[in-house]
Amino acid sequence: MKRLWTLFAQPQFHAFLFSVGLVVLNWPFLGTLRQKPPGMVLLTILMLWVAAILLLFMINRSCRRFLNNEVRNRGKSGDA
């Protein structure tokens, strides 16, 4: 689990997720949903939105943990 928290705190992972989001929410991908019923399109976009919110929540928690650990480690080393 610690590896997952570390992954979420890395800026490179944030850039990767941004790139994936651009591809997934781009016009050609959303155009493939044109043949689907409106309910399925809404459900697909809703699931993407929920996944994005959950990822942002996990990234926020991991960055907060990372910053808290840095502050604690600075206090222990005696550097001010």
N, C-alpha and C positions, 0 to 999 in steps of 0.2 A: 504494500500500500504506500510505503514511503517513496518508492520509485514513481508511482503515479502522481503523488503530490509534487515531487520534484519536476516531473514532466510538465505539469500544469503551470508551474511557476516560471518556466523558461520563455523568454521573448520569442525565440524561434518557433516554438509551438503555437504561440499567439498568431504569428505571421502565417503559419501553415493553415490554421483554422480560418483565418481571414480569406486566404486564397481559395480554400475549399468552399467557403460560403459564397464567394463571388461566382464560382463555377456552378454551384447547385442552384443559386437563385438567379442565374443569368437567363436571358430570354430564350435561347435555344432549348435549355433543359425544361423550362416552364412551358414551352411550346409543345413538348411531347405530352403534356397533360391535357392538351386541347381535345383529344378524342375521348377523354374520360368524362364520366358524369360529374356535375358540379359538386356533389357531396364528396366524391373521392378527391377532387382537387382541393377542396377546403380541408379535408382531413390530412392530406399530404402536406400542405403548407402549415397547418396547425402543428403537426408532428415535427416538422423542421424547426418551427418557432420554439416549441417546448424544448427540443434538444439543444438549441442555441442558448436558451435561458439557463438550462441546467449546466451546460459547459461554462457559461460565464459565472455562475454561482460557484462551481468547483474551482475555477481559476482565481476568483476573488479569495476564497478560503485558503488556497495554497499560497498565494502571494502574501496574504496576511500572516500565515504561519512562518513563511520564509523571513519576512521582515521582523517578526517577533523574535525568532531565533537569532537573527543578526544583532538585534538590540541586546538580548540577553548575553550573547557571546562577547560583545564589546564591553559590557559591564564587568564580566568575569576577568577579562584580560587586563583591566586597569587602564586602558587607553581612554582618554577623554577628549 
